[in-house]
């Protein structure tokens, strides 16, 4: 079972397409009859798995007032891990060494950054060597392979940034961070930080700083940790400022965010990711206001959003067929205010419970997802649902053992 969990963790980072197979192996190993009788464990509200199961049932009920059954089936398939992992917790045997799985996750993400860096260097060199005499690339063109989707070889950059941030938080925990020598730990931390910066996810940058400040406050009494995190934040800020002034891509990304504080509303034909989000948030809010109690149904979310984009004249969201880019709004469009409340309870109740018992790791994980969900509909794709469900299962304490 431990091998299956480690294999699942590696696939999460490097091979998301074969995660369904990895999930089957993990489920079989957890449920396989053994000499020791399984103890059926109860799901409690203190675990996100409890709310995850209720939310999945709500999405199942949402097909009753859905017209697009094809999309509903696809959506339920994407969210199937919200059913599988609660059942694995209840009926499967507990994982004996979750810390080892966490260490593999740290190592896999650090290795992913190394591979992405080598790939970016190769592509940049290839671009330089094969440029025509009249089209010699400038510094910005050569830097393109080092940012965002061009850098992130295995995942969407926003998801990669979230994975790297969790790996960094795991590395900061005393019982997980001791993966080898101090130099190896430091090198891993620097690689993870560099990866988050190069993913060029605006949400990833903001959450990285917030996570650093929170860790600094929590571990202030630990002199070594205080110095390490303090220097890490300083390095991140200096690296970010350097990239802002030396690369057009980062300058443009930061400029988009700053522009939101200067312009009251984006134009209908705005064509950048920040303004696109503001437009789709407005459209999604309109749909939720029109269907506050039931939502539009599990399968009609995309159809209703596209219809609203057309009615409002939002050019780019309609052309790109964007979802709500906010999980709370996206769930609200599908299931109404009740669905949004379930999503909030899935974060808030376990967070307060974990904070009271001092489980800072679970608190960090839940808040990491909650913040990312404000700018991405992460539970509408496999990379978001499997990530959340797997680690919610991994971090849920087994109350039958001492």
NUZA-144449 format. One record per residue (C-alpha): residue number from 1; x, y, z. Coordinates in Angstrom, 1 decimal. Layout:
BEGIN
KOLGU, pos, X, Y, Z
KOLGU, NUM, X, Y, Z
...
//
This chain:
BEGIN
KOLGU, pos, X, Y, Z
KOLGU, 1, 0.0, 0.0, 0.0
KOLGU, 2, 2.9, 2.3, 0.8
KOLGU, 3, 4.4, 1.6, -2.7
KOLGU, 4, 1.0, 2.4, -4.3
KOLGU, 5, 0.7, 5.7, -2.4
KOLGU, 6, 4.3, 6.7, -3.4
KOLGU, 7, 3.6, 5.7, -7.0
KOLGU, 8, 0.4, 7.9, -6.9
KOLGU, 9, 2.4, 10.8, -5.5
KOLGU, 10, 5.0, 10.6, -8.3
KOLGU, 11, 2.2, 10.3, -10.9
KOLGU, 12, 0.6, 13.4, -9.4
KOLGU, 13, 3.7, 15.4, -10.2
KOLGU, 14, 4.9, 13.8, -13.5
KOLGU, 15, 2.2, 11.8, -15.1
KOLGU, 16, -1.4, 13.1, -14.4
KOLGU, 17, -2.8, 11.1, -17.3
KOLGU, 18, -2.2, 7.8, -15.6
KOLGU, 19, -3.5, 8.9, -12.2
KOLGU, 20, -6.7, 6.8, -12.6
KOLGU, 21, -4.6, 3.7, -12.9
KOLGU, 22, -2.5, 4.7, -9.9
KOLGU, 23, -5.8, 5.3, -8.0
KOLGU, 24, -7.0, 1.8, -8.8
KOLGU, 25, -3.7, 0.3, -7.5
KOLGU, 26, -4.0, 2.4, -4.3
KOLGU, 27, -7.6, 1.4, -3.7
KOLGU, 28, -6.9, -2.3, -4.3
KOLGU, 29, -4.0, -2.3, -1.9
KOLGU, 30, -6.0, -0.4, 0.7
KOLGU, 31, -9.0, -2.7, 0.5
KOLGU, 32, -7.3, -6.0, -0.1
KOLGU, 33, -8.3, -8.6, 2.6
KOLGU, 34, -5.6, -9.2, 5.1
KOLGU, 35, -5.0, -11.3, 8.2
KOLGU, 36, -6.0, -8.4, 10.4
KOLGU, 37, -9.7, -7.5, 10.3
KOLGU, 38, -10.4, -4.0, 8.9
KOLGU, 39, -12.0, -1.6, 11.3
KOLGU, 40, -14.6, 0.6, 9.7
KOLGU, 41, -13.7, 4.1, 10.6
KOLGU, 42, -16.3, 6.9, 11.0
KOLGU, 43, -16.1, 10.1, 9.0
KOLGU, 44, -16.2, 13.1, 11.3
KOLGU, 45, -16.9, 16.8, 10.4
KOLGU, 46, -13.4, 17.6, 11.5
KOLGU, 47, -12.1, 15.9, 8.3
KOLGU, 48, -12.5, 17.5, 4.9
KOLGU, 49, -13.4, 14.0, 3.7
KOLGU, 50, -16.7, 14.2, 5.5
KOLGU, 51, -17.8, 17.4, 3.6
KOLGU, 52, -16.2, 16.1, 0.4
KOLGU, 53, -18.6, 13.2, 0.4
KOLGU, 54, -21.6, 15.4, 1.1
KOLGU, 55, -20.6, 17.8, -1.7
KOLGU, 56, -20.3, 14.9, -4.2
KOLGU, 57, -23.8, 13.7, -3.2
KOLGU, 58, -25.0, 17.3, -3.9
KOLGU, 59, -23.4, 17.2, -7.4
KOLGU, 60, -25.1, 13.8, -7.9
KOLGU, 61, -28.5, 15.3, -7.0
KOLGU, 62, -27.7, 18.3, -9.3
KOLGU, 63, -28.3, 16.1, -12.3
KOLGU, 64, -32.0, 16.0, -11.5
KOLGU, 65, -32.4, 19.5, -12.9
KOLGU, 66, -29.7, 19.2, -15.6
KOLGU, 67, -30.4, 19.2, -19.3
KOLGU, 68, -26.8, 18.6, -20.5
KOLGU, 69, -26.3, 15.1, -19.2
KOLGU, 70, -23.1, 14.5, -21.1
KOLGU, 71, -21.3, 17.4, -19.3
KOLGU, 72, -22.8, 16.2, -16.0
KOLGU, 73, -21.3, 12.8, -16.5
KOLGU, 74, -17.9, 14.3, -17.3
KOLGU, 75, -18.1, 16.5, -14.2
KOLGU, 76, -19.0, 13.7, -11.9
KOLGU, 77, -16.2, 11.6, -13.3
KOLGU, 78, -13.7, 14.4, -12.6
KOLGU, 79, -14.9, 14.7, -9.1
KOLGU, 80, -15.1, 10.9, -8.5
KOLGU, 81, -12.2, 11.1, -6.1
KOLGU, 82, -14.5, 13.0, -3.7
KOLGU, 83, -16.3, 9.7, -3.4
KOLGU, 84, -13.4, 7.3, -3.6
KOLGU, 85, -11.1, 8.7, -0.9
KOLGU, 86, -13.8, 9.1, 1.8
KOLGU, 87, -14.7, 5.4, 1.1
KOLGU, 88, -11.0, 4.4, 1.3
KOLGU, 89, -10.7, 6.1, 4.6
KOLGU, 90, -13.8, 4.4, 6.0
KOLGU, 91, -13.3, 0.8, 4.7
KOLGU, 92, -9.6, 0.6, 3.8
KOLGU, 93, -6.6, 0.0, 6.0
KOLGU, 94, -4.7, 3.1, 7.2
KOLGU, 95, -1.4, 4.1, 5.6
KOLGU, 96, 1.4, 3.2, 8.1
KOLGU, 97, 4.0, 5.8, 7.0
KOLGU, 98, 2.4, 8.9, 5.5
KOLGU, 99, 5.5, 11.0, 6.2
KOLGU, 100, 7.5, 8.9, 3.7
KOLGU, 101, 4.9, 9.7, 1.1
KOLGU, 102, 5.2, 13.4, 1.9
KOLGU, 103, 9.0, 13.1, 1.4
KOLGU, 104, 8.5, 11.5, -2.0
KOLGU, 105, 6.2, 14.4, -2.9
KOLGU, 106, 8.9, 16.9, -1.9
KOLGU, 107, 11.5, 15.0, -3.9
KOLGU, 108, 9.3, 14.6, -7.0
KOLGU, 109, 8.5, 18.3, -7.1
KOLGU, 110, 12.1, 19.3, -6.7
KOLGU, 111, 13.1, 17.0, -9.5
KOLGU, 112, 10.3, 18.3, -11.7
KOLGU, 113, 11.8, 21.8, -11.3
KOLGU, 114, 15.2, 20.5, -12.3
KOLGU, 115, 13.8, 18.9, -15.4
KOLGU, 116, 11.8, 22.0, -16.4
KOLGU, 117, 15.0, 24.1, -16.0
KOLGU, 118, 17.0, 21.8, -18.2
KOLGU, 119, 14.2, 21.8, -20.7
KOLGU, 120, 14.0, 25.6, -20.7
KOLGU, 121, 17.8, 26.0, -21.1
KOLGU, 122, 17.7, 23.6, -24.1
KOLGU, 123, 14.8, 25.4, -25.8
KOLGU, 124, 16.3, 28.8, -25.2
KOLGU, 125, 19.6, 27.7, -26.7
KOLGU, 126, 17.8, 26.1, -29.6
KOLGU, 127, 15.9, 29.3, -30.2
KOLGU, 128, 19.2, 31.3, -30.2
KOLGU, 129, 21.1, 29.0, -32.5
KOLGU, 130, 18.4, 28.6, -35.0
KOLGU, 131, 17.3, 32.2, -35.3
KOLGU, 132, 17.6, 33.8, -38.8
KOLGU, 133, 20.0, 36.6, -39.4
KOLGU, 134, 17.2, 39.1, -39.7
KOLGU, 135, 15.2, 37.8, -36.8
KOLGU, 136, 17.7, 37.4, -34.0
KOLGU, 137, 15.8, 37.0, -30.8
KOLGU, 138, 16.2, 39.6, -28.1
KOLGU, 139, 16.6, 39.0, -24.4
KOLGU, 140, 12.8, 38.6, -23.8
KOLGU, 141, 12.4, 36.0, -26.6
KOLGU, 142, 15.2, 33.9, -25.1
KOLGU, 143, 13.6, 34.1, -21.6
KOLGU, 144, 10.2, 32.9, -22.8
KOLGU, 145, 10.9, 29.2, -22.2
KOLGU, 146, 11.6, 30.0, -18.5
KOLGU, 147, 8.1, 31.2, -17.6
KOLGU, 148, 4.6, 30.0, -17.2
KOLGU, 149, 3.3, 27.3, -19.6
KOLGU, 150, 6.6, 27.2, -21.5
KOLGU, 151, 8.4, 26.4, -18.2
KOLGU, 152, 5.8, 24.0, -16.6
KOLGU, 153, 6.3, 20.8, -18.6
KOLGU, 154, 4.0, 18.5, -16.7
KOLGU, 155, 1.1, 20.6, -15.3
KOLGU, 156, -0.7, 23.9, -15.9
KOLGU, 157, 1.6, 26.5, -14.2
KOLGU, 158, -1.0, 27.5, -11.6
KOLGU, 159, -1.4, 23.9, -10.4
KOLGU, 160, 2.4, 23.3, -10.5
KOLGU, 161, 2.8, 26.4, -8.3
KOLGU, 162, 0.3, 25.1, -5.8
KOLGU, 163, 2.0, 21.7, -5.7
KOLGU, 164, 5.4, 23.3, -5.2
KOLGU, 165, 4.0, 25.5, -2.4
KOLGU, 166, 2.7, 22.4, -0.6
KOLGU, 167, 6.0, 20.7, -1.0
KOLGU, 168, 7.7, 23.7, 0.5
KOLGU, 169, 5.3, 23.7, 3.4
KOLGU, 170, 6.0, 20.0, 4.0
KOLGU, 171, 9.7, 20.7, 3.8
KOLGU, 172, 9.3, 23.3, 6.6
KOLGU, 173, 7.8, 20.8, 9.0
KOLGU, 174, 10.5, 19.4, 11.3
KOLGU, 175, 9.5, 15.7, 11.0
KOLGU, 176, 9.3, 15.9, 7.2
KOLGU, 177, 12.1, 18.3, 6.3
KOLGU, 178, 14.9, 16.0, 7.5
KOLGU, 179, 15.1, 14.2, 4.1
KOLGU, 180, 18.9, 14.1, 4.2
KOLGU, 181, 21.7, 16.5, 4.8
KOLGU, 182, 21.2, 20.1, 5.5
KOLGU, 183, 22.5, 21.0, 2.1
KOLGU, 184, 20.0, 18.7, 0.4
KOLGU, 185, 17.2, 20.3, 2.3
KOLGU, 186, 18.4, 23.8, 1.4
KOLGU, 187, 18.9, 22.9, -2.3
KOLGU, 188, 15.4, 21.4, -2.4
KOLGU, 189, 13.9, 24.6, -0.8
KOLGU, 190, 15.7, 26.8, -3.3
KOLGU, 191, 14.5, 24.7, -6.2
KOLGU, 192, 10.9, 24.8, -5.0
KOLGU, 193, 11.1, 28.6, -4.5
KOLGU, 194, 12.6, 29.0, -8.0
KOLGU, 195, 9.9, 26.8, -9.5
KOLGU, 196, 7.1, 28.9, -8.0
KOLGU, 197, 8.7, 32.1, -9.3
KOLGU, 198, 9.1, 30.7, -12.8
KOLGU, 199, 5.6, 29.3, -13.0
KOLGU, 200, 4.6, 33.0, -13.2
KOLGU, 201, 1.3, 32.3, -11.5
KOLGU, 202, 0.1, 35.6, -9.9
KOLGU, 203, -1.8, 33.7, -7.3
KOLGU, 204, 1.2, 31.5, -6.7
KOLGU, 205, 3.4, 34.5, -6.0
KOLGU, 206, 0.9, 36.1, -3.6
KOLGU, 207, 0.3, 32.8, -1.7
KOLGU, 208, 4.0, 32.1, -1.5
KOLGU, 209, 4.6, 35.4, 0.4
KOLGU, 210, 1.5, 34.8, 2.6
KOLGU, 211, 2.7, 31.3, 3.4
KOLGU, 212, 6.2, 32.6, 4.3
KOLGU, 213, 4.8, 35.2, 6.6
KOLGU, 214, 2.5, 32.7, 8.3
KOLGU, 215, 5.3, 30.3, 8.8
KOLGU, 216, 7.5, 33.1, 10.1
KOLGU, 217, 4.8, 34.0, 12.7
KOLGU, 218, 4.2, 30.3, 13.7
KOLGU, 219, 7.9, 29.4, 14.1
KOLGU, 220, 9.2, 32.8, 15.4
KOLGU, 221, 10.6, 31.2, 18.6
KOLGU, 222, 12.7, 28.8, 16.4
KOLGU, 223, 15.8, 30.9, 15.7
KOLGU, 224, 17.0, 28.7, 12.8
KOLGU, 225, 13.6, 28.6, 11.2
KOLGU, 226, 13.2, 32.3, 11.7
KOLGU, 227, 16.4, 33.1, 9.9
KOLGU, 228, 15.8, 30.6, 7.2
KOLGU, 229, 12.3, 31.8, 6.3
KOLGU, 230, 13.3, 35.4, 6.7
KOLGU, 231, 16.2, 35.0, 4.2
KOLGU, 232, 14.0, 33.0, 1.9
KOLGU, 233, 11.4, 35.8, 1.8
KOLGU, 234, 14.1, 38.3, 1.1
KOLGU, 235, 15.5, 36.2, -1.7
KOLGU, 236, 12.0, 35.8, -3.2
KOLGU, 237, 11.3, 39.6, -3.1
KOLGU, 238, 14.7, 40.5, -4.6
KOLGU, 239, 14.4, 37.8, -7.3
KOLGU, 240, 10.8, 39.1, -8.1
KOLGU, 241, 12.0, 42.7, -8.3
KOLGU, 242, 14.9, 41.7, -10.5
KOLGU, 243, 12.6, 39.7, -12.9
KOLGU, 244, 10.1, 42.6, -12.9
KOLGU, 245, 12.7, 45.1, -14.2
KOLGU, 246, 14.6, 42.7, -16.5
KOLGU, 247, 11.9, 40.6, -18.2
KOLGU, 248, 9.0, 42.0, -20.2
KOLGU, 249, 6.8, 38.9, -19.3
KOLGU, 250, 7.0, 39.4, -15.5
KOLGU, 251, 6.6, 43.2, -15.9
KOLGU, 252, 3.5, 42.6, -17.9
KOLGU, 253, 2.0, 40.1, -15.5
KOLGU, 254, 2.5, 42.4, -12.5
KOLGU, 255, 1.2, 45.4, -14.5
KOLGU, 256, -2.0, 43.5, -15.1
KOLGU, 257, -2.6, 43.2, -11.4
KOLGU, 258, -1.7, 46.8, -10.7
KOLGU, 259, -4.0, 47.9, -13.4
KOLGU, 260, -7.0, 46.4, -11.7
KOLGU, 261, -6.6, 48.9, -8.9
KOLGU, 262, -6.6, 51.8, -11.4
KOLGU, 263, -9.5, 50.8, -13.7
KOLGU, 264, -13.0, 50.4, -12.2
KOLGU, 265, -14.1, 47.9, -14.8
KOLGU, 266, -12.4, 46.1, -17.7
KOLGU, 267, -13.6, 46.5, -21.3
KOLGU, 268, -15.8, 43.9, -22.8
KOLGU, 269, -13.0, 43.0, -25.3
KOLGU, 270, -10.2, 42.9, -22.7
KOLGU, 271, -7.7, 40.2, -23.6
KOLGU, 272, -5.5, 39.4, -20.6
KOLGU, 273, -5.9, 36.8, -17.9
KOLGU, 274, -6.6, 39.3, -15.1
KOLGU, 275, -9.4, 41.2, -16.9
KOLGU, 276, -10.8, 37.9, -18.2
KOLGU, 277, -11.3, 36.8, -14.7
KOLGU, 278, -13.0, 40.0, -13.7
KOLGU, 279, -15.4, 39.5, -16.6
KOLGU, 280, -16.2, 35.9, -15.9
KOLGU, 281, -16.7, 36.7, -12.2
KOLGU, 282, -19.3, 39.2, -13.1
KOLGU, 283, -21.1, 36.8, -15.4
KOLGU, 284, -21.0, 34.0, -12.8
KOLGU, 285, -22.3, 36.3, -10.1
KOLGU, 286, -25.2, 37.2, -12.4
KOLGU, 287, -26.1, 33.5, -13.0
KOLGU, 288, -25.9, 32.8, -9.2
KOLGU, 289, -28.2, 35.7, -8.6
KOLGU, 290, -30.7, 34.4, -11.2
KOLGU, 291, -30.7, 30.8, -9.7
KOLGU, 292, -29.8, 31.4, -6.0
KOLGU, 293, -31.3, 28.3, -4.4
KOLGU, 294, -31.0, 25.4, -6.9
KOLGU, 295, -28.3, 26.6, -9.3
KOLGU, 296, -28.5, 25.6, -12.9
KOLGU, 297, -27.6, 21.9, -12.3
KOLGU, 298, -24.4, 19.9, -12.5
KOLGU, 299, -24.2, 19.7, -16.2
KOLGU, 300, -25.5, 23.1, -17.3
KOLGU, 301, -22.8, 25.3, -15.8
KOLGU, 302, -20.7, 25.9, -18.9
KOLGU, 303, -23.8, 26.4, -21.2
KOLGU, 304, -25.3, 29.0, -18.8
KOLGU, 305, -22.0, 30.9, -18.5
KOLGU, 306, -21.4, 31.0, -22.3
KOLGU, 307, -24.9, 32.3, -22.7
KOLGU, 308, -24.3, 35.0, -20.2
KOLGU, 309, -21.0, 36.0, -21.8
KOLGU, 310, -22.8, 36.4, -25.1
KOLGU, 311, -25.6, 38.4, -23.5
KOLGU, 312, -23.1, 40.8, -21.9
KOLGU, 313, -20.8, 41.0, -24.9
KOLGU, 314, -17.8, 39.5, -23.2
KOLGU, 315, -15.6, 38.6, -26.2
KOLGU, 316, -12.6, 36.7, -24.8
KOLGU, 317, -14.5, 34.6, -22.2
KOLGU, 318, -16.9, 33.5, -24.9
KOLGU, 319, -14.2, 32.8, -27.4
KOLGU, 320, -12.1, 30.9, -24.9
KOLGU, 321, -15.2, 29.2, -23.3
KOLGU, 322, -13.9, 30.0, -19.8
KOLGU, 323, -15.4, 28.6, -16.6
KOLGU, 324, -16.0, 30.9, -13.7
KOLGU, 325, -12.3, 30.9, -12.7
KOLGU, 326, -13.4, 30.9, -9.0
KOLGU, 327, -14.4, 27.6, -7.5
KOLGU, 328, -16.9, 29.2, -5.1
KOLGU, 329, -18.7, 30.9, -7.9
KOLGU, 330, -18.5, 27.9, -10.2
KOLGU, 331, -20.1, 25.7, -7.5
KOLGU, 332, -22.7, 28.4, -6.9
KOLGU, 333, -23.6, 28.4, -10.5
KOLGU, 334, -24.1, 24.6, -10.4
KOLGU, 335, -25.7, 24.1, -7.0
KOLGU, 336, -26.7, 27.6, -5.8
KOLGU, 337, -25.9, 29.1, -2.4
KOLGU, 338, -26.2, 25.7, -0.7
KOLGU, 339, -23.4, 24.4, -2.8
KOLGU, 340, -21.2, 27.4, -2.0
KOLGU, 341, -21.9, 26.9, 1.7
KOLGU, 342, -20.9, 23.2, 1.5
KOLGU, 343, -17.7, 24.2, -0.2
KOLGU, 344, -17.0, 26.7, 2.6
KOLGU, 345, -17.8, 24.2, 5.3
KOLGU, 346, -15.4, 21.8, 3.7
KOLGU, 347, -12.6, 24.3, 4.4
KOLGU, 348, -13.7, 26.1, 7.5
KOLGU, 349, -14.9, 23.3, 9.8
KOLGU, 350, -11.7, 21.1, 9.4
KOLGU, 351, -9.5, 24.3, 9.5
KOLGU, 352, -10.9, 25.4, 12.9
KOLGU, 353, -10.8, 21.8, 14.2
KOLGU, 354, -7.2, 21.3, 13.1
KOLGU, 355, -6.1, 24.6, 14.5
KOLGU, 356, -7.5, 23.7, 17.9
KOLGU, 357, -5.6, 20.5, 18.0
KOLGU, 358, -2.4, 22.0, 16.7
KOLGU, 359, -2.4, 20.3, 13.3
KOLGU, 360, -0.8, 23.2, 11.4
KOLGU, 361, 0.0, 21.0, 8.4
KOLGU, 362, -3.7, 20.4, 7.7
KOLGU, 363, -4.5, 24.0, 8.3
KOLGU, 364, -1.8, 25.1, 5.8
KOLGU, 365, -3.1, 22.6, 3.2
KOLGU, 366, -6.7, 23.7, 3.5
KOLGU, 367, -5.9, 27.4, 3.3
KOLGU, 368, -3.6, 26.8, 0.4
KOLGU, 369, -6.5, 25.3, -1.6
KOLGU, 370, -9.0, 27.8, -0.3
KOLGU, 371, -6.9, 30.7, -1.6
KOLGU, 372, -6.2, 29.1, -4.9
KOLGU, 373, -9.9, 28.5, -5.4
KOLGU, 374, -10.6, 32.2, -5.4
KOLGU, 375, -8.9, 32.6, -8.8
KOLGU, 376, -9.3, 29.2, -10.3
KOLGU, 377, -12.1, 26.6, -10.6
KOLGU, 378, -9.7, 23.9, -9.5
KOLGU, 379, -12.3, 21.3, -8.7
KOLGU, 380, -13.5, 21.3, -12.3
KOLGU, 381, -10.3, 19.6, -13.5
KOLGU, 382, -8.6, 16.4, -12.4
KOLGU, 383, -5.3, 18.1, -11.3
KOLGU, 384, -7.3, 20.0, -8.7
KOLGU, 385, -9.7, 17.3, -7.4
KOLGU, 386, -7.3, 14.5, -7.1
KOLGU, 387, -4.7, 16.7, -5.4
KOLGU, 388, -7.2, 17.9, -2.8
KOLGU, 389, -8.8, 14.5, -2.2
KOLGU, 390, -5.5, 12.6, -1.9
KOLGU, 391, -3.9, 14.9, 0.6
KOLGU, 392, -7.1, 15.3, 2.6
KOLGU, 393, -7.0, 11.5, 2.9
KOLGU, 394, -3.3, 11.5, 3.7
KOLGU, 395, -3.5, 14.2, 6.4
KOLGU, 396, -6.7, 12.9, 8.1
KOLGU, 397, -5.6, 11.4, 11.3
KOLGU, 398, -6.5, 7.8, 12.0
KOLGU, 399, -8.4, 7.9, 15.3
KOLGU, 400, -8.4, 4.0, 15.7
KOLGU, 401, -4.6, 4.1, 16.2
KOLGU, 402, -2.5, 5.5, 19.0
//
